[in-house]
């Protein structure tokens, strides 16, 4: 009888460890997915009614997850609007191409802009498989921050003429206003009726709150189901 009574607790212990490890792995995977999803719904903090073109020299590069960052010292002699460049394949349709090509050059008061781009895991698939170097020249079309107008989030940027996509679904998160843009705070009265907003349509129509809520519910379900499973197994044995 002694060998038999020894085997049962060992088997139960192994099952418990396996189930616990599975639960932890599922939880970590869901947490990573939530972080990744959240990281790619960052246009809500930017004025998607207006696209602008910038060009300048890169400095203060920080490369990594969940975003990469760098500073661009904006050139003084920018053209009136975006120069003709190749676009990523997903942004070549007219609804995306035309607003990008007609985006006016940045004319704000900041000589330097803090630029946020996608992490290396995405940027490497979208046209840039290396870290930017201080002193490199980049061009970009994107949005100015709403609450911090010294921040910039591109939808596409160019390094050595190579286009690098920066939108997850390869389409603009919102249709910008016609150029020339209205002055002051008149940006949204007509646009809200005719164009989807960033919060409602950002990168595929899923808001960060909805993503977090869904993933949180899945996490709770996985943990709860695992706990009931372990309890049921322990009662049987």
LINDANOR-V143290 format. One record per residue. RES is the residue in three letters. SS is DSSP state (~ for helix, > for strand, _ for the rest). PSI is psi in whole degrees, -180 to 180 (* if undefined). Layout:
res=RES ss=SS psi=PSI
res=RES ss=SS psi=PSI
//
This chain:
res=UNK ss=_ psi=-29
res=UNK ss=~ psi=-46
res=UNK ss=~ psi=-38
res=UNK ss=~ psi=-45
res=UNK ss=~ psi=-22
res=UNK ss=~ psi=-36
res=UNK ss=~ psi=-40
res=UNK ss=~ psi=-52
res=UNK ss=~ psi=-37
res=UNK ss=~ psi=-44
res=UNK ss=~ psi=-42
res=UNK ss=~ psi=-40
res=UNK ss=~ psi=-41
res=UNK ss=~ psi=-41
res=UNK ss=~ psi=-41
res=UNK ss=~ psi=-44
res=UNK ss=~ psi=-41
res=UNK ss=~ psi=-45
res=UNK ss=~ psi=-41
res=UNK ss=~ psi=-44
res=UNK ss=~ psi=-39
res=UNK ss=~ psi=-42
res=UNK ss=~ psi=-44
res=UNK ss=~ psi=-41
res=UNK ss=~ psi=-43
res=UNK ss=~ psi=-42
res=UNK ss=~ psi=-44
res=UNK ss=~ psi=-40
res=UNK ss=~ psi=-43
res=UNK ss=~ psi=-39
res=UNK ss=~ psi=-41
res=UNK ss=~ psi=-42
res=UNK ss=~ psi=-40
res=UNK ss=~ psi=-43
res=UNK ss=~ psi=-41
res=UNK ss=~ psi=-44
res=UNK ss=~ psi=-43
res=UNK ss=~ psi=-39
res=UNK ss=~ psi=-24
res=UNK ss=_ psi=22
res=UNK ss=_ psi=46
res=UNK ss=~ psi=2
res=UNK ss=~ psi=-11
res=UNK ss=~ psi=-28
res=UNK ss=~ psi=8
res=UNK ss=> psi=154
res=UNK ss=_ psi=92
res=UNK ss=_ psi=2
res=UNK ss=_ psi=-19
res=UNK ss=_ psi=123
res=UNK ss=_ psi=143
res=UNK ss=> psi=151
res=UNK ss=> psi=136
res=UNK ss=> psi=158
res=UNK ss=> psi=145
res=UNK ss=> psi=-169
res=UNK ss=> psi=139
res=UNK ss=> psi=142
res=UNK ss=> psi=170
res=UNK ss=> psi=51
res=UNK ss=> psi=130
res=UNK ss=> psi=110
res=UNK ss=_ psi=123
res=UNK ss=_ psi=-170
res=UNK ss=_ psi=151
res=UNK ss=_ psi=-3
res=UNK ss=> psi=159
res=UNK ss=> psi=153
res=UNK ss=> psi=151
res=UNK ss=> psi=165
res=UNK ss=> psi=138
res=UNK ss=> psi=123
res=UNK ss=> psi=109
res=UNK ss=> psi=134
res=UNK ss=_ psi=150
res=UNK ss=_ psi=-28
res=UNK ss=_ psi=49
res=UNK ss=_ psi=149
res=UNK ss=_ psi=174
res=UNK ss=_ psi=-37
res=UNK ss=> psi=-174
res=UNK ss=_ psi=125
res=UNK ss=_ psi=161
res=UNK ss=_ psi=121
res=UNK ss=_ psi=159
res=UNK ss=_ psi=147
res=UNK ss=_ psi=154
res=UNK ss=_ psi=151
res=UNK ss=~ psi=-40
res=UNK ss=~ psi=-12
res=UNK ss=~ psi=19
res=UNK ss=_ psi=-10
res=UNK ss=_ psi=152
res=UNK ss=~ psi=-42
res=UNK ss=~ psi=-25
res=UNK ss=~ psi=-44
res=UNK ss=~ psi=-48
res=UNK ss=~ psi=-47
res=UNK ss=~ psi=-36
res=UNK ss=~ psi=-47
res=UNK ss=~ psi=-26
res=UNK ss=_ psi=4
res=UNK ss=_ psi=127
res=UNK ss=> psi=158
res=UNK ss=> psi=149
res=UNK ss=_ psi=130
res=UNK ss=_ psi=25
res=UNK ss=_ psi=-177
res=UNK ss=_ psi=-7
res=UNK ss=_ psi=128
res=UNK ss=_ psi=-18
res=UNK ss=> psi=142
res=UNK ss=> psi=136
res=UNK ss=> psi=115
res=UNK ss=> psi=132
res=UNK ss=> psi=130
res=UNK ss=> psi=175
res=UNK ss=> psi=160
res=UNK ss=_ psi=166
res=UNK ss=~ psi=-33
res=UNK ss=~ psi=-29
res=UNK ss=~ psi=-45
res=UNK ss=~ psi=-34
res=UNK ss=_ psi=-28
res=UNK ss=_ psi=-18
res=UNK ss=_ psi=6
res=UNK ss=_ psi=-6
res=UNK ss=_ psi=108
res=UNK ss=_ psi=27
res=UNK ss=_ psi=167
res=UNK ss=_ psi=143
res=UNK ss=_ psi=151
res=UNK ss=_ psi=146
res=UNK ss=_ psi=136
res=UNK ss=_ psi=-12
res=UNK ss=_ psi=153
res=UNK ss=> psi=134
res=UNK ss=> psi=156
res=UNK ss=> psi=151
res=UNK ss=> psi=154
res=UNK ss=> psi=130
res=UNK ss=> psi=-155
res=UNK ss=> psi=149
res=UNK ss=> psi=145
res=UNK ss=> psi=146
res=UNK ss=_ psi=-52
res=UNK ss=_ psi=-22
res=UNK ss=_ psi=99
res=UNK ss=_ psi=12
res=UNK ss=_ psi=11
res=UNK ss=> psi=149
res=UNK ss=> psi=136
res=UNK ss=> psi=108
res=UNK ss=> psi=153
res=UNK ss=> psi=-21
res=UNK ss=> psi=145
res=UNK ss=> psi=163
res=UNK ss=> psi=135
res=UNK ss=> psi=120
res=UNK ss=_ psi=35
res=UNK ss=_ psi=-5
res=UNK ss=> psi=121
res=UNK ss=> psi=140
res=UNK ss=> psi=111
res=UNK ss=> psi=149
res=UNK ss=_ psi=16
res=UNK ss=_ psi=134
res=UNK ss=_ psi=-44
res=UNK ss=_ psi=14
res=UNK ss=_ psi=43
res=UNK ss=_ psi=152
res=UNK ss=_ psi=140
res=UNK ss=_ psi=-18
res=UNK ss=_ psi=155
res=UNK ss=_ psi=118
res=UNK ss=_ psi=168
res=UNK ss=_ psi=156
res=UNK ss=_ psi=149
res=UNK ss=_ psi=138
res=UNK ss=_ psi=146
res=UNK ss=_ psi=149
res=UNK ss=_ psi=151
res=UNK ss=_ psi=157
res=UNK ss=_ psi=-139
res=UNK ss=_ psi=25
res=UNK ss=_ psi=20
res=UNK ss=_ psi=-31
res=UNK ss=_ psi=-6
res=UNK ss=_ psi=-45
res=UNK ss=_ psi=-32
res=UNK ss=~ psi=-34
res=UNK ss=~ psi=-28
res=UNK ss=~ psi=-31
res=UNK ss=~ psi=-21
res=UNK ss=_ psi=145
res=UNK ss=_ psi=142
res=UNK ss=_ psi=165
res=UNK ss=~ psi=-40
res=UNK ss=~ psi=-31
res=UNK ss=~ psi=-26
res=UNK ss=~ psi=12
res=UNK ss=_ psi=116
res=UNK ss=_ psi=60
res=UNK ss=_ psi=6
res=UNK ss=_ psi=15
res=UNK ss=_ psi=121
res=UNK ss=_ psi=157
res=UNK ss=~ psi=-37
res=UNK ss=~ psi=-44
res=UNK ss=~ psi=-40
res=UNK ss=~ psi=-48
res=UNK ss=~ psi=-41
res=UNK ss=~ psi=-45
res=UNK ss=~ psi=-48
res=UNK ss=~ psi=-34
res=UNK ss=~ psi=-41
res=UNK ss=~ psi=-40
res=UNK ss=~ psi=-42
res=UNK ss=~ psi=-47
res=UNK ss=~ psi=-42
res=UNK ss=~ psi=-42
res=UNK ss=~ psi=-46
res=UNK ss=~ psi=-44
res=UNK ss=~ psi=-44
res=UNK ss=~ psi=-40
res=UNK ss=~ psi=-38
res=UNK ss=~ psi=-44
res=UNK ss=~ psi=-37
res=UNK ss=~ psi=-47
res=UNK ss=~ psi=-40
res=UNK ss=~ psi=-43
res=UNK ss=~ psi=-41
res=UNK ss=~ psi=-40
res=UNK ss=~ psi=-35
res=UNK ss=~ psi=-36
res=UNK ss=~ psi=-36
res=UNK ss=_ psi=*
//
